[in-house]
């Protein structure tokens, strides 16, 4: 199955892979959160080809994750995270937590500290009703309205 075909799969884990399914996109986003905004700065920091970088930036713009705008100072343009883009930060921190646990034998290479206290930022999976911290063993995937609606629309299409 090609990436573009994944956009039609009724799954909220599968669909985002159309956007985030390669390493460069996540590295570009990581760079955005580190304050990089200019094309040449992305290219220099990541060592990515100009054409691949442009493709990934365009995809992020097309999906409302980045916006390209004139810089406040100077004649250049910059890429800025939208609110939708800022909502990706917990995904990057979840990947970081996993990497620190399983791929950093000498310890975390970067500490993501809380600006206003000595604590550190981590991702926590919790129940939205009772606040209990959860693990994968305590989560039960069940059909949601998007799946039920997709199944109903598919059934209606077969009866026509």
C-alpha positions in Angstrom: 0.0 0.0 0.0 1.3 3.5 -0.9 1.4 6.3 1.6 -1.3 8.2 -0.2 -3.7 5.3 0.1 -3.3 5.3 3.9 -5.2 8.6 4.0 -8.4 6.7 3.4 -7.9 4.1 6.1 -10.3 4.8 9.0 -7.6 4.8 11.7 -6.2 7.8 13.5 -2.8 6.2 13.9 -2.5 5.2 10.2 -3.8 8.4 8.6 -1.1 10.7 10.1 1.6 8.4 8.6 0.8 10.0 5.3 2.3 13.2 6.8 4.8 11.8 9.4 5.8 8.5 7.8 9.4 9.4 7.2 12.3 10.5 9.3 12.9 13.8 7.6 9.5 15.2 8.5 9.9 14.4 12.2 13.4 15.8 12.1 12.1 19.0 10.5 9.5 19.3 13.2 12.1 18.7 15.9 14.1 21.5 14.3 11.1 23.8 14.3 10.7 23.3 18.1 14.4 24.1 18.4 13.8 27.5 16.8 14.9 26.8 13.2 12.7 28.7 10.8 14.7 29.4 7.6 15.1 27.0 4.7 18.9 27.2 4.6 19.1 26.6 8.4 17.0 23.4 8.1 19.2 22.2 5.3 22.4 23.0 7.2 21.2 21.5 10.5 19.8 18.3 8.9 22.1 17.7 5.8 19.0 17.1 3.7 18.8 17.7 0.0 17.1 20.9 -1.1 14.4 19.0 -3.1 13.6 16.6 -0.3 13.5 19.5 2.2 11.2 21.5 0.0 8.9 18.5 -0.5 8.6 17.9 3.2 8.0 21.6 4.0 5.4 21.8 1.3 3.6 18.7 2.8 3.6 20.3 6.2 2.2 23.5 4.8 -0.4 21.7 2.8 -1.5 19.9 6.0 -1.7 23.1 8.1 1.2 22.2 10.3 3.5 25.0 9.1 2.9 28.3 7.6 5.4 30.2 5.4 5.5 33.9 6.0 7.8 36.9 5.6 10.2 37.3 8.5 9.6 40.2 10.9 13.1 41.4 10.2 14.9 41.0 6.8 13.7 40.0 3.4 13.7 36.3 3.9 10.7 34.0 4.5 10.4 31.6 7.4 8.4 28.5 8.4 6.4 28.8 11.5 4.4 26.2 13.4 0.7 26.7 13.5 -1.4 25.7 16.5 -1.9 22.3 14.7 1.8 22.0 14.5 2.4 22.9 18.1 0.1 20.0 19.0 2.7 17.6 17.6 5.1 18.3 20.4 3.8 15.5 22.7 4.5 13.0 19.9 8.1 14.1 19.7 8.5 13.9 23.5 6.9 10.4 23.5 9.5 9.3 20.9 12.2 11.0 23.0 11.1 9.2 26.2 11.3 5.9 24.4 14.7 6.7 22.9 16.0 7.8 26.3 14.8 4.5 27.8 16.0 2.1 25.1 18.6 3.9 23.0 20.6 6.1 25.3 22.9 3.7 27.4 24.9 6.6 28.7 21.8 8.5 29.7 19.6 11.1 27.9 21.6 13.3 25.6 19.3 16.3 26.1 17.2 17.2 29.1 13.8 18.8 28.5 13.4 20.8 31.6 10.4 22.7 32.9 11.1 26.4 32.6 9.5 27.3 35.9 10.8 24.5 38.2 13.5 21.9 38.4 11.3 19.2 36.9 11.6 17.6 33.4 8.9 17.2 30.8 7.6 13.6 30.1 4.6 12.2 28.4 2.0 10.5 30.6 -0.9 8.3 29.2 -3.9 8.8 31.4 -7.7 8.2 31.5 -9.6 11.4 30.6 -12.3 10.5 33.1 -10.5 9.4 36.3 -6.9 10.6 35.7 -5.4 7.2 36.3 -2.1 6.6 34.5 -2.5 3.8 31.9 -0.3 1.3 30.1 -1.1 -0.4 26.8 -2.5 -3.4 28.7 -5.2 -1.2 30.3 -6.4 0.4 27.0 -9.1 -1.3 24.9 -9.5 -0.1 21.3 -13.2 0.0 20.5 -15.1 1.2 17.4 -15.6 5.0 17.4 -18.0 7.2 15.6 -15.5 7.7 12.7 -15.3 4.0 12.1 -19.0 3.5 12.5 -19.7 6.4 10.1 -17.2 5.1 7.5 -18.8 1.6 7.7 -22.3 3.1 7.2 -21.1 5.2 4.3 -19.4 2.2 2.7 -22.6 0.1 3.2 -24.7 2.9 1.7 -22.4 3.0 -1.4 -22.9 -0.7 -2.0 -26.7 -0.5 -2.0 -26.8 2.2 -4.7 
